[in-house]
Amino acid sequence: MRASLVLAGAVMALVAGLPAAASAQSLKKVTVVHAIPQLTASFANESSLPAYLGFWKEEGLDVEVNTTPGSSAAMQLVISGQADIGVGNAHAAMSARQKGAKITSYYTSLRGDIFGIALPAAGDAKKLEDLKGKVVGVSSFASGGASYAKGLLGSVGLEVGKDVTLAEVGVGGRAAAALQGGQVQAFALWDEMYARMALSGLKLQPAITDPRAKSLFASNLVVRDPDIKAKEQILIGIARGIAKAQVFSAANPEAAVRIHWKVYPQSAPREGVTDKTVKEEAEILSVRSRHYSKDALGTGRYGDVPLSEVAAVQDYMVATGQLEKKLDPAEYYTNDLIDKINSFDAAAISARAKSFKLD
């Protein structure tokens, strides 16, 4: 089962005065699939913003954005040719490649480690070793946080299933209740969830991270190998639209939130879209601002991941049992399109964002 929204159709009809680009008849249809079941405002750069703001239309693209139950489903749709581009995490793409899938990542919007294990601010546990005999809450056993926890705990000699137990607690209020009720003594979640908990009043220590995972990348665009050449202009257009969205959201995060909630009203808070809820959401999302910046990896460009960093991520995943073997990093990632993707007027996008008002 998957939820979908044809962004270049229904959404574009909402917008007046979009930049003139290709005519509707000449727009190329493209399908993008996300490896998650619901698109929250965290994924605005890769979904609502480039559509609503006309960035993809300027590239001559009519883009349909679909969601999927998870990484395996998204990768399979790309591999089978039912989707042009998948948006997933490094592990999903690298694992599929090791199993023989001819897919490659060519752009990444979220560059940097977002995971970590967080201990309560009050309590005796102050370091990972203190979790021996304890229960750590994860959103699900199949989550990236669960895999991350196994590797991080293992680095201090704690084996999940023997020394530490993982328990599924979901996210939000359910997770907080599990901690407050004593069912878990720590969390293995990610930055956005920790920011939401802090805003709700739950006090946690700063998350403990794994230094081996500092170059993890997510929201990377995955395509079939032949399409790197056969659909080069389409791939550049999709990624350039996302890069422009990254510039826009950095310059005006509250506008980005409002746009996303207008495009995906089901992701808006139950209490409604108000100045307060928008400000809070923008504050939560700000924890990722450094990972979305063009200097996330010190390259001064959007979307690239140097192959040395890809190799470091692979080393980490092999060391923690997430991957079975090592391949040439170029098997997983290409930066060949990055220069063309970054060829746009970022200053103009930023200026537009700062003066933007949602009707």
N, C-alpha and C positions, 0 to 999 in steps of 0.2 A: 504494500500500500504506500502511496506517496501523495503528498500534497503539492500542488503546482500553481504557479501564477504566471500568466503570459505578460511579462513586464512591458514589452515593447508595444503591446496593444492596449490593454485596459489601462495601464498606468500612464502611458503616453497621452491618452485621451484626457487625463486630468490636467495636463500641463499646457499652459498657453505660452506662446512665444519661445518655443524651443529653437535653438540654432538651426538654420536651414542646412540640410545635409542631402543625402540621397533621397530620392522620392520613395514613397511607400512601396511602389512596384519593384524597385531595384534593391530593396533591403534584403540582405542574405539572412536566412533563418538559421539560428544557432541554438543548441540546447546545452545548458549548463546544469550539472547536478551537484548538489551539496551533500556531504556525508553526515547529515544531521536531519532529524525529523521536523525541526522548527527553526525558522530564521529569526533569532532575536536581534536586537539592535547591534549586538557585537559583530554581526555579519552584514551590516549596512554597506560597507565598502564593496562587498562582493555581490550585492544583490540590488537593493532598492536605490541607492544613490546613483550609480552609473546609468540606471534606467530612467529614473525620474528626472534627473538633471540633463538627460539627452546625450550623455557621453558616448553611449554605445550607438545611438542613432547617428551621431556625427561620424562614426566609423563605418556607416552603411550597414549596421547590423540590427536585426530583429531578434532579440534574445528572450528565450523562455528559460526561466529559472525554476528548477524542480528541487524538492527535498527528497531524501531517502532515509530509511531506518538507520543507516550507518555506513561506515567506510567500505565494508565488503560489497554492499549493494551498489554504492556509487562507482567503485572501481570496476565492477562487473558490467555496468551499463556503458562505461567507456570502452572497455575491452571488447564488448560485443558490438560496438558501433551504434548502440541505441542513444548514446549521448556524445556530443562533440568534446566536451571538457568536463572533467571532474574536479571538485574542490574538496581536498582532503588533507590529511596530515602526512608527515614524512614516513611514518611507520607503515601506513596502509599502502602507499605507493611503492616503497622499497620492498616490502614483503611480497607484493604482487609481482614485482620484477624478478625477485629471486625464485618465484614459482613458475617463471617462464613467460609472463605477460609482457608484451612488447609495448610498454607505456613509459613515458618520460615526463618529468616535471619541468616547466620552463619559466615559471614566475611564482613568487611567494610574497603574499602581502603581510603575513605575520611572522616576523623573524626574531626568535628568541624564546627562552624557556618560560612558559606560563604556569608550570606545575610546581608543587611543593607539598610538604607535610607540615601542617599547622597544629601546634599544641595549645591548649587553653592558657589564657593569661594567668589565671589563678590555678594553682595545683602544684604537685611535686615534680611533674615531668618537665624537664628543661632541655633535654637533648634526646636524640633518637634512641640512644641506648636505654633510656628510661621507659621505652615502650615495650620492653620485654614482658610478655604475659598480658599485654593489653590488646584492645580492639581498636582498629583504625577504620573510620568510615570512608567509603568511596561512593561515588554516584552510582556506579554499576560495576560489576566484575569485568565487563568488557571495555571499560573506559580507559582512556589514556592515563588517568590518575592512578588506576589500579596497577598498571604495568610500571608506571614511574615509581610507585611506592615499593614494589617488589625489588627493583633495582637499588633504590636509595637505602632501604632497610638492609638489604644484603651487603651494602658497602660498609656497614658497621657490624656485620656478623649476625644479623637477625634474619631468620628464614621465615617467610610468610607460610602459615600453615603449621609451623612448629613452634616458633618463638612469638609470633605476632599473628593475630587473626584479622582478616579483612571482613567488613560487613557492608552490605548495600544499604545506603541511607538516602539515596536520591540527592536532591539539592534543596535550597531554600529552607522553608519552615520545618519540613520533615527532618532534614539533616540537623538543624539547630536543636530540635527537640530530642534527637538521639544523643547529642552531647549533654544537654542539660539533664536528661533523664538517666545518664550514666551508662547507656548502652554502648557508647564508644568513648574513647579517651583522646582521640585526635582525628584529624581529617587528612585525606590525600585527595585534594581537589585542585582547583586552578584559580588564577588571580582574580577573575571576574567574580567567582563565587565568594571568595574571601572578602572582596570589597563589598558585596551585597550583605554579607553577614555583619561586617563592621558597621555598615549604615543602619542595620536593624538593632544594633546595640550589643551584639555578641562579641566578647573580647577574646581575641586570640593573639598568640605571640606571632612575630613575623615568620612567614613560612620558611622552612629549611629546604634548601634546594640542592640539587646534585650538580656539582661543578662540571661533571662530564657531559651534562646535557645543556650547557649554556647556549649552544648554537642550534637547538631544536627549531624546526620550522613547521608552520602549519598554514592552512588556507593556501596551499600551493595548487597551482593549476596543472592538471595531469591530462595528457593526451596520448593517442596512439602514435607510435614512432613515425609512421609515414606522413602523418598530418603536420609534423614540424615543417616540412617543405610544401606538401600539397595544399595546406590551409594556412600558410604563413601569415597572410594579411588578416585573416579572421582572428588568428591567435594573438597577433599584435593588437588588433582592435579591442578584443576583450580585455586584455591585460592593461592596455593604455587607459581604458575606461575605468578600471579599478584603481590604477595609479592616480588618476585625476580625483577619484573619490577619496583616496587617502589624503590628498592635499586639501580637499574641501572640508572633510570632517575634522582635520587637525586645526583648520582656521576657524571653523564654526561648529563645534561638537553638538551644541543644542539644536541647531538647524538640522544636523544629520539625524539626530534622534527623532525630531518631529517628522521629517520626511519618511523615515523608516516606519514609524507608527501609522502614518497615513497610508503607505503602500501595503503594510501588513498590520491591519488594525487588531488582528487576533493576538499580536505580540505586545500590544499596549497594556498598561496596568489596568486592573479592574476598576480602580478608583477614578480612572479617566486620564486624559492628557491635560495636564495643568502645568503652569510654570514650575511648580514645586517638583512634580514627578519627572519633568523633562530635565531639570537641573540635577536632580539626584541621579538619573540614568547617565547623563553626561559625565558626572563625577565618577561614577563606577567605571565607565568605559575609559576614563583617562588613565587607568592603571596600565593600559596597553599602548599608550601614545608613543613610547620609545620604541616598541616593537614594530609599530606601523610606520615609523619615520624612515626617510631615505638613508639615514645614517645608522640604522639598526645594527648593521654589521660593519659599519665604518667604511662602506664603499662609496657613499654619496650618490647612490642610485636606488631607485625603487625596484624591488622584485628579484634582484640577483642573489644567489647564494654561491660564494666561491667554492670550487670543488674541494678545497682544503677543509672547509666547514662541513661539506657533505660527508667527507671522509671521517671527520670527527664524530658526526652524528651516527654514522654507520658503526664506528668503533664502540661507541657507547651502547648501541642497541645489541651488538654482538656480545659485549661484555656482560650485559644484563639479561641475555637470553631471549631478547625480542626478535633477533634475526639469527639465522643459522650460520651464515658465512659472510665473507667479504667479497664484494665485486669492485671493479673499477668504478670510482665515483661518477664518471661520465656515463655509466650505464643508467644512472638514476636521474641525472639533471643536466640540462643544457642552458647556458647563458647567452646563446647565440642571438636571441631576439631582443635582449635587454636594451641595447643602445637605441633601437627603433622605438621600443615601448616608451622609453624615457624622453622621446623627442616631442615635447609639448611645452606650452608656456605655463609653468607652475605659478608664476606670480599673478597671471591673469585669473587663474582658477581661485587662488587664495583671495584676491580682491573681490571676486564675485561672491565667494562664501561669506566674507565679512559684511557685505551689504545685503545678503539674501534675507528675504522675508517670505515665509510660507503663507500663501493665501488661505 
